Amino acid sequence: MNKDFPRVMKLLRKERGLRQKEAADQLGIAQALLSHYENGKRECGLDFLVHAANFYGVSVDYILGRTSSRNGTVVSEEELPESTVSESYGGDPNGLSVAFRKKLITNAIEVIFSLLMKAKNAKLTKAVSSYIVTAVYRAFRMVYSAGGKNDEDCFAVPFDDVSGMCAAQLSLDDVRARSAAHDGTADERITNSRIEQEYPKQSTALFSIVTNVERDLQKFGK
């Protein structure tokens, strides 16, 4: 049985502001049957799946949890906008604006991925990419859950589990990255001077993050 179908069906109904009986009437089925669908007790047929997708204005793939895009499209590299690189950096990021923090992070990540491409280390690239993606996902869940007013049912991973599961995934990616340290074909050493020369603008963002994170980490030992 598809584990995402019940969750998405319930989410779509709530977004429409419909009671279960109202949704069942408009979908042409009994309320008891819709309840079974939304609680994962029964599987629906193909005809109902298509009907529900048309009714809620989403794709069948979305209802089945196969894509996060409601119209079923898949994000491609060509469709993503280029990130904006700031012309200058300076000062301590602590207490500065969200826009400035965003520039620090996006430019630092540009350096990291550029170094990964030069390293030609597939296992390391996969581990680091997974680590960053998981961290972004966790950050979004933190922002989304702030205030406790948003519907957590839109996520497949329950609120009570997400913190521990993300921590476990980050730890696993850390282990995989360290084990991949000696793979690859590039033999150039990464030094601060090399980074400053190759990335004269972004390097300041990266080193600012390094300095401030290490400052925070060192507090644990005191």
Disulfide bonds with the S-S distance in Angstrom:
none
